[in-house]
């Protein structure tokens, strides 16, 4: 690779470490990636091909680009479950699971976790469109699962994340935030994220659980109102 391509590859590595730090995290679309690291899509694809050959990324037509090596094929029964999941089913499951996960994160967090969580909140505040809001929100919630340091919980939250990128969820998210406006996410919801992080920082498991439950109930209510 020439100097220019080598520079782009280095910027891409740094960018991925920020937006998709965990195996299984989804990267933004090519157009967004190229804009964010200031290169052409042709140069970007060459850099992506290098990282894919190294096992740092894997790509699936129609689904996107993901951090890590290509996983073993998902069982058919799991695919059926994903396709049968409605957005409100997913929100109900998240309301049941994520508050206790946040409580566990409060008990197990270390100082470095707080740096990453605050970066996630900052990314939420800086989101400028629906797609950026979705990516930032997904990254925030997955990061909390990683802070809880339980591989089963991490896998479950990643499973939920996969459902969020299905067209039916994307349509629902789009409808909800078209009605509420992006500022609802960058201001109100991001402030709720900040409260959750504050409770985790204080190692207050009960406050973290309540803050997450309150946040998800607000999101769930907004989606139900949209469907009325």
N, C-alpha and C positions, 0 to 999 in steps of 0.2 A: 504494500500500500504506500502511496506517496505521502509527503508530509501532511498535506491537507486532510487526506483520509485518516491518517494516524491521529491527527488532532481531533477529528470528529469522533473517532472511536473512543478516545480518552474522555471526551465530553459526554459521550453516550454512557460510558461506564459510570461516571460520576452521577449523571442524571438518574440512571436506573437505581443506583444505591439510595437515592432520595425518594423517588416516587414509587418504587417497587422493591423494598428492602428484603422481603421475605419470599421464599420459594412458593410459587403458586400465585403471587401477586400479578395482576394484569397491567400491562403497559398501556399508555394512551394510544390512540390510532396513529398511523404513520404521518398523517398531515399535521397532527398536533406535535408529535415527536420532532419532525423536521423543523417546525417553527420554533419549538422550545430550545433546540440546540443549534439553530441557525445554520442549516445546511439544506441541500437539495434532497428530494426524496430518493433520487438515484444513489447519492452518496450515503444516505441513511441506510438504504437497503443493503449496500455493501458492508456497512458496519454491523448491521443486524445479522447478516450471514456469517460474519466472523464469530460473533458471540454465540450464535446458534451452533456452529461447528465446535465451539469450546464447551458446549453443554450449559452455557449460562442462560440461554433462552430457548423456548420452543414456541412454534407458531402453528395455528390451526385455522384453515380457511373458513371464514364466516364467524369465527369466535375471537380471534385476535392473537396477541403475542403475550407470553407469560414468562415469569422469572423461573429459572431452573430447568432441569432436564425434562423431556417429555414423559409424562406419567404413564403407568400401565393403563390400558383401556378401561374405562369405567364400566362396571357391570350393567347389563341391559336393565335390570330392575331399578338401578339408581337413575338411569336416564329416564325411565318411565315416571319415577317419582318426581324428578325435576320438572318434566313436562306437565305433570298433573298439578303442580303447585301453583296456586293463585297468589297474587301479591298480598292479599289479606291473610292467607294461610301463612305465608312467610313472615309477615309482621307479627302474627300471633305467636309463632314459634320463637321469634327474636325476643318478644316481650317476656316469654317464659324463661329463656335461657340466658340472655345477655346481662340482666341485672346481677345474678349470682356470679357470673364471670367477672364483672367489674369489682365485686366485693373481694373475690379471690385475688384479682390484680392488685388491689389496695394492700393486701397482706404480703404479697410477694415481690412487689416492685423494688427496683434498685434505682440509684440516682440517674444512671444513664437512660433508664426507661422514661423518666420524666422529661428529659431533653427531647427524646423522640416524640412523646405524646404532645408536648407543646409545639413541636414542629408540625405535627398533624393538625392541631387546632389552628395554627397560623395559616396552613395551606387551605383550610376550610374558609377562613376569613377572606382569603385572597382569590377564591374561585370567582370566575367572571361569567360563566354560562352554566347551563344545566349539566352538560357533560362533565365539566370540571368539578361541579358540586358533587356529582355522583362518585367520581373517582376519589375525591378528597374524603367524603363521608365513609366510603367503603374502606379506605386505608386506615382511617381513625378507628373504626370498630374492629378491624382485624388486628390492629396493633394492640388493643386492649387484651385480646385473646392471647397474644404472644406474651404479654406481660404476666398473664396468669400462669404461664409455664406448665400447661397441661396439654400434651399432644392430642388428646381426644377432643378437648374443647377447641383447640386450634383447627383441627380437621373439620369439626362441625361448623365453625364460623366460616371456614373456607368454602364449605359446601353451600352455606347460605349465600356467600359471595358469588358463587357460580350461578345461583338462581337469579341474583340481581342483574346479571348480564343477559338474561333471556329477553327476547323482544317484548313479551307480555309485561314484564316488570318495567322495562324501559319506557313503554308506552304509559304505564300508570304513573311512574315517576315524572314523566314529562307533563302529563295532565295536571298532576298535583302542583308541581312547581311553576307551571304556566299560570295557574290560578293564584298561587301564593306570591310568586315573584322570587327571583334569585336572592334579593336582600333578606328574605325570610330565612334562607339558609345561612348566608354569610354573616348575618347579625344574630338573630334569635337562636337558631339551632347551633351556631358556633359558640354562642355564649353558654348554651346548655352543655356542649362538649367541654368547655372550659371548667364548668362547675364539676363535672365528672372527674376531670384531671386533678382539680384541686382536692377533691376527696381522696383520690388515690395517693396524691402527694402527702396528705395528712395521715395516711394509713388508716383511714376511717372506713372500714368495710361497709358498715350500715349506710353511711352517707353516700358512698359510691353506688351501692345497690339502689337506693332510693332515687338518686339523681339519674341513673341510667333508665330506671323504670319510668320515671316522669318524662324523660326525653322521648323514649320510644312510644309511650302512650300518646304524646302530642303528635308525633309523626303518624301513628296509626289513625288517630282521629281525623287528621287532615286528609288522609287517603279515603277514609269512610265518607267524609263530607263530599269529596270529589265524586264519589260513586253514587251519591243520592240523586 
